[in-house]
Amino acid sequence: MKVAVFSCKPYDKRTLSAHAKKNSIEGNAIDSAALSMSYFESRLSMETISLVKGFDAVSCFVNDDVNAEVIHCLKQQGVNTIALRCAGFNNVDLVAAKKEGIKVFHVPDYSPTSVAEHAVALIMTLNRKTHRAYHRVKEGNFALEGLLGFNLEGRTVGCIGTGRIGSAFCRIMKGFGCKVLCYDLYPSQELIDQGCEYLSLDELYQQSDIISLHCPLNESTHHLIDKNSLAKMKDGVMIINTSRGALVHAQEAIDALYSKKIGYLGLDVYEQENEIFFEDMSSHIIQDSVFQLMLTFPNVVVTGHQGYFTDEALNHIAETTIDNLLHHQNEKSYTRQLA
């Protein structure tokens, strides 16, 4: 099986190559199938679709544009499998894939704690202002004025989405001594048993000091955080998003920063991130005035979609992706198959 790997960085190539080689050595390939991996730094889109000629499968990441037109072209080129290296699949037209007979797999559980811990890191950074303190000390400034934080113990934390990552986040915040409120269409009895409380979205908005987003992006969650939902929140609320960028309406979040409705904003994702994230843009002018404006606020911390980026997660992503590709001809129902 010939596989074209898109949005591939050096660390992706290292881990994927290592796990493909491991499977080959251990003889784990189904029906003696072998993988021939070709790596492309380019994202998959209509502009790069010509690269898939001669391949049986493609492997994609969060910012590849796998829309209906791309999927139709994949089918025409003979591609029968899409192996996502991520849990989210909002960038893939699953209806089109099913219509074209292309199987789609994802990595539903690569390392929930890695993203949950990064959400906590953003909370701690914003609260104790370590990002500002670091630069002060480097400049010989040891003044504490402007660095005042608050104790997390006793604070009310709202978690929207309690899947694997959200559940891991809730457990961590309970460890801090926080009151944890949750919202999910499918409440977790395990979290309830641990002392978490499920409420309506409006109740969660009204009561939370900190709100962390751990839900998928779909029609119902698009711009979940906007002027309407923000109006229901406490003044000075902390918003954390390590899920998908379009959960937060960036311009309306900026407006809320100006009005001090949002007191702290921590983002590991951004709605227009596909134009800038995962690339070295240090010598370029970023052509996004909303993003540039957001970076000027001292109470905003943005990281470049690195929440998942741990050694454990990368290895699990590679292992599961290789496993998905080796199962692509298995006619039995497969838990990681989306279409």
C-alpha positions as CSV (number, residue, x, y, z in Angstrom):
1,M,0.0,0.0,0.0
2,K,1.4,3.4,-1.0
3,V,0.6,6.1,1.4
4,A,0.9,9.9,0.9
5,V,1.4,11.7,4.2
6,F,0.4,15.3,4.1
7,S,1.1,18.2,6.6
8,C,4.1,16.1,7.6
9,K,6.8,17.7,9.9
10,P,10.1,16.0,10.8
11,Y,8.7,14.7,14.1
12,D,5.8,13.1,12.2
13,K,8.1,11.4,9.8
14,R,10.3,10.1,12.6
15,T,7.5,8.5,14.5
16,L,5.5,7.2,11.6
17,S,8.7,5.7,10.0
18,A,9.6,4.1,13.3
19,H,6.2,2.5,13.8
20,A,5.9,1.4,10.2
21,K,9.3,-0.3,10.5
22,K,8.3,-1.9,13.8
23,N,5.2,-3.4,12.2
24,S,7.2,-4.7,9.3
25,I,9.8,-6.3,11.6
26,E,7.1,-7.9,13.8
27,G,5.1,-9.1,10.9
28,N,1.9,-7.4,12.1
29,A,0.7,-6.4,8.6
30,I,-2.6,-7.9,7.7
31,D,-2.5,-10.3,4.8
32,S,1.2,-9.5,4.5
33,A,0.4,-6.0,3.4
34,A,3.3,-3.6,3.4
35,L,3.4,0.2,3.7
36,S,5.3,2.5,1.5
37,M,5.2,6.0,3.0
38,S,5.9,9.2,1.1
39,Y,6.0,12.4,3.2
40,F,4.8,15.8,2.0
41,E,5.1,19.0,4.1
42,S,2.3,20.5,2.0
43,R,-1.3,20.4,3.2
44,L,-3.8,18.4,1.2
45,S,-6.1,20.7,-0.8
46,M,-7.2,21.2,-4.4
47,E,-3.9,23.0,-4.9
48,T,-1.9,19.9,-4.0
49,I,-4.2,17.2,-5.1
50,S,-1.9,16.2,-8.0
51,L,0.6,14.8,-5.4
52,V,-1.7,11.9,-4.7
53,K,-1.3,10.3,-8.1
54,G,-0.2,6.7,-7.7
55,F,-1.1,6.4,-4.1
56,D,-3.7,4.1,-2.4
57,A,-4.2,6.1,0.8
58,V,-3.6,9.5,2.3
59,S,-2.8,10.5,5.8
60,C,-4.0,14.0,6.9
61,F,-3.8,16.3,9.9
62,V,-6.1,19.0,11.4
63,N,-5.6,21.7,8.8
64,D,-5.8,19.6,5.6
65,D,-8.9,20.6,3.6
66,V,-10.6,17.3,2.7
67,N,-13.8,18.8,1.3
68,A,-16.1,17.1,-1.2
69,E,-14.2,18.3,-4.3
70,V,-10.9,17.0,-2.8
71,I,-12.5,13.6,-2.0
72,H,-13.9,13.3,-5.5
73,C,-10.5,13.9,-6.9
74,L,-8.9,11.4,-4.4
75,K,-11.4,8.8,-5.7
76,Q,-10.5,9.6,-9.3
77,Q,-6.8,9.1,-8.5
78,G,-7.5,5.7,-7.0
79,V,-7.2,6.6,-3.3
80,N,-9.5,4.4,-1.1
81,T,-8.5,5.4,2.4
82,I,-8.0,8.5,4.5
83,A,-6.1,8.0,7.7
84,L,-6.4,11.1,9.9
85,R,-3.7,11.7,12.5
86,C,-6.0,13.5,14.9
87,A,-9.2,12.9,16.8
88,G,-11.3,15.7,15.2
89,F,-12.7,15.3,11.7
90,N,-14.5,18.6,11.0
91,N,-12.2,19.2,8.1
92,V,-13.4,16.1,6.3
93,D,-16.6,15.8,4.4
94,L,-17.7,12.4,5.7
95,V,-20.9,12.3,3.5
96,A,-18.8,12.8,0.4
97,A,-16.3,10.1,1.5
98,K,-19.1,7.6,2.1
99,K,-20.6,8.4,-1.3
100,E,-17.3,7.9,-3.0
101,G,-16.6,4.6,-1.0
102,I,-13.5,6.0,0.7
103,K,-12.9,4.8,4.2
104,V,-12.0,7.4,6.8
105,F,-10.2,6.6,10.0
106,H,-9.1,8.8,12.9
107,V,-7.2,8.6,16.2
108,P,-9.9,9.0,18.9
109,D,-7.6,8.5,21.9
110,Y,-4.0,9.6,21.4
111,S,-3.3,11.1,24.8
112,P,-6.2,12.9,26.5
113,T,-4.0,14.0,29.4
114,S,-1.6,15.9,27.1
115,V,-4.3,18.3,25.9
116,A,-5.9,18.5,29.3
117,E,-2.6,19.3,30.9
118,H,-2.0,22.0,28.3
119,A,-5.3,23.6,29.2
120,V,-4.2,23.7,32.8
121,A,-0.9,25.2,31.8
122,L,-2.7,28.0,30.1
123,I,-4.8,28.6,33.2
124,M,-1.8,28.7,35.4
125,T,0.1,31.0,33.0
126,L,-2.7,33.5,32.8
127,N,-3.5,33.4,36.5
128,R,0.0,33.7,37.8
129,K,1.2,35.7,34.8
130,T,4.4,33.6,34.4
131,H,4.7,34.8,30.8
132,R,5.1,38.4,31.9
133,A,7.2,37.5,35.0
134,Y,9.6,35.6,32.8
135,H,10.4,38.6,30.6
136,R,10.6,41.0,33.6
137,V,13.2,38.9,35.4
138,K,15.2,38.6,32.1
139,E,15.4,42.4,32.1
140,G,16.3,42.6,35.8
141,N,12.9,43.7,36.9
142,F,11.8,41.9,40.0
143,A,8.8,44.1,40.9
144,L,5.6,42.2,41.7
145,E,3.1,45.0,40.8
146,G,0.8,43.8,38.0
147,L,1.5,40.0,38.6
148,L,-1.2,39.4,41.2
149,G,-3.0,36.1,40.8
150,F,-5.7,34.1,42.7
151,N,-5.9,30.7,44.3
152,L,-7.5,28.1,42.2
153,E,-8.8,26.2,45.2
154,G,-12.4,27.0,45.7
155,R,-12.9,28.5,42.3
156,T,-15.7,27.3,40.0
157,V,-14.5,25.7,36.7
158,G,-16.8,25.0,33.9
159,C,-15.9,22.2,31.4
160,I,-17.9,22.1,28.1
161,G,-17.5,18.6,26.7
162,T,-16.6,15.7,28.9
163,G,-15.2,13.2,26.5
164,R,-11.7,11.7,27.1
165,I,-9.9,15.1,27.2
166,G,-12.6,16.9,29.1
167,S,-12.8,14.1,31.7
168,A,-9.0,14.3,32.2
169,F,-9.3,18.0,32.6
170,C,-12.0,17.7,35.2
171,R,-10.0,15.2,37.2
172,I,-7.0,17.6,37.3
173,M,-9.1,20.6,38.4
174,K,-10.8,18.6,41.1
175,G,-7.2,17.9,42.3
176,F,-6.7,21.7,42.6
177,G,-9.7,21.8,44.9
178,C,-12.0,23.5,42.4
179,K,-15.7,23.1,42.1
180,V,-16.2,21.5,38.7
181,L,-19.3,22.1,36.6
182,C,-19.8,20.2,33.4
183,Y,-21.9,20.3,30.2
184,D,-22.3,17.4,27.8
185,L,-25.1,15.7,25.9
186,Y,-23.9,12.5,27.5
187,P,-23.1,13.0,31.2
188,S,-20.3,10.8,32.7
189,Q,-21.4,8.9,35.7
190,E,-17.7,8.5,36.6
191,L,-17.3,12.3,36.8
192,I,-20.5,12.6,38.8
193,D,-19.2,10.0,41.3
194,Q,-16.0,12.2,41.6
195,G,-18.1,15.2,42.6
196,C,-18.5,17.0,39.3
197,E,-21.9,18.5,38.6
198,Y,-23.7,18.6,35.2
199,L,-25.7,21.7,34.5
200,S,-27.3,23.5,31.5
201,L,-25.0,25.6,29.4
202,D,-26.6,28.8,30.7
203,E,-26.1,27.7,34.3
204,L,-22.5,26.8,33.6
205,Y,-22.0,30.2,31.9
206,Q,-23.5,32.1,34.9
207,Q,-21.6,30.3,37.7
208,S,-18.1,29.6,36.3
209,D,-15.0,31.6,37.0
210,I,-13.1,29.6,34.4
211,I,-14.6,28.0,31.3
212,S,-12.6,25.4,29.3
213,L,-13.7,24.1,25.9
214,H,-13.3,20.4,25.2
215,C,-16.1,19.8,22.7
216,P,-16.0,18.9,18.9
217,L,-16.6,21.5,16.3
218,N,-20.0,21.1,14.5
219,E,-23.0,23.2,13.5
220,S,-24.2,23.5,17.1
221,T,-20.8,24.4,18.6
222,H,-19.6,26.8,15.9
223,H,-18.9,30.2,17.6
224,L,-20.1,28.7,20.9
225,I,-18.3,31.6,22.6
226,D,-19.8,34.8,21.1
227,K,-21.3,38.0,22.4
228,N,-24.5,36.2,23.4
229,S,-22.9,33.5,25.5
230,L,-20.4,35.9,26.9
231,A,-23.2,38.2,28.1
232,K,-24.4,35.4,30.4
233,M,-20.9,35.0,32.0
234,K,-19.3,36.6,35.1
235,D,-17.3,39.8,34.5
236,G,-13.6,38.9,34.2
237,V,-14.3,35.2,33.2
238,M,-11.3,33.2,32.0
239,I,-11.9,31.4,28.7
240,I,-9.6,28.5,27.6
241,N,-9.8,26.8,24.2
242,T,-7.6,23.8,23.4
243,S,-10.2,22.1,21.1
244,R,-11.0,23.8,17.8
245,G,-10.5,27.4,16.9
246,A,-14.0,28.1,15.5
247,L,-15.6,27.4,18.9
248,V,-14.6,31.0,19.7
249,H,-15.7,34.1,17.7
250,A,-12.4,35.9,17.7
251,Q,-13.6,39.4,17.1
252,E,-16.3,39.2,19.7
253,A,-13.8,37.8,22.1
254,I,-11.6,40.9,21.5
255,D,-14.6,43.1,22.1
256,A,-15.2,41.3,25.4
257,L,-11.5,41.8,26.3
258,Y,-11.9,45.5,25.8
259,S,-15.1,45.6,28.0
260,K,-13.3,43.4,30.6
261,K,-16.1,40.8,30.3
262,I,-13.2,38.4,29.5
263,G,-10.5,38.8,32.1
264,Y,-8.2,36.1,30.7
265,L,-8.1,34.3,27.3
266,G,-6.0,31.3,26.6
267,L,-6.0,29.8,23.1
268,D,-4.1,26.8,21.7
269,V,-6.3,27.0,18.5
270,Y,-7.6,29.7,16.3
271,E,-10.3,29.8,13.6
272,Q,-7.9,30.9,10.8
273,E,-4.9,28.9,12.1
274,N,-4.5,27.0,8.9
275,E,-2.8,30.1,7.4
276,I,-0.2,30.4,10.1
277,F,0.1,27.5,12.6
278,F,2.7,24.8,12.4
279,E,4.9,27.1,10.3
280,D,7.8,29.5,11.2
281,M,6.3,32.9,10.5
282,S,8.9,34.9,12.4
283,S,10.2,36.6,9.3
284,H,6.8,37.2,7.7
285,I,4.1,39.8,8.3
286,I,1.0,37.8,9.4
287,Q,-1.9,38.9,7.2
288,D,-4.5,38.6,9.9
289,S,-5.4,41.8,11.8
290,V,-7.7,40.1,14.3
291,F,-5.0,37.6,15.3
292,Q,-2.4,40.4,15.5
293,L,-4.6,42.5,17.6
294,M,-5.4,39.6,20.0
295,L,-1.6,39.2,20.7
296,T,-1.3,42.8,22.0
297,F,-3.4,42.1,25.1
298,P,-1.4,41.3,28.2
299,N,-4.1,39.0,29.5
300,V,-4.1,36.8,26.4
301,V,-1.9,33.8,25.9
302,V,-1.8,32.0,22.5
303,T,0.1,28.8,21.7
304,G,0.3,27.2,18.2
305,H,-1.8,24.1,18.6
306,Q,0.7,22.3,20.7
307,G,-1.7,20.9,23.3
308,Y,-1.3,17.4,21.8
309,F,2.5,17.7,21.4
310,T,4.0,15.3,23.8
311,D,6.2,12.3,23.2
312,E,3.5,9.9,24.4
313,A,0.9,11.5,22.1
314,L,3.1,11.5,19.0
315,N,4.0,7.8,19.4
316,H,0.4,6.9,20.0
317,I,-0.8,8.9,16.9
318,A,1.8,7.1,14.8
319,E,1.0,3.7,16.1
320,T,-2.7,4.1,15.6
321,T,-2.4,5.6,12.2
322,I,-0.2,2.7,11.0
323,D,-2.6,0.3,12.6
324,N,-5.6,2.0,10.8
325,L,-3.8,1.8,7.4
326,L,-3.0,-1.9,7.9
327,H,-6.7,-2.6,8.6
328,H,-8.0,-0.6,5.6
329,Q,-9.0,-3.7,3.7
330,N,-10.6,-5.4,6.8
331,E,-14.3,-5.8,6.0
332,K,-15.3,-6.0,9.7
333,S,-16.6,-3.0,11.5
334,Y,-13.7,-1.0,12.9
335,T,-14.0,1.3,15.9
336,R,-11.9,4.1,14.4
337,Q,-13.7,4.1,11.1
338,L,-15.8,7.3,10.5
339,A,-17.0,6.6,7.0
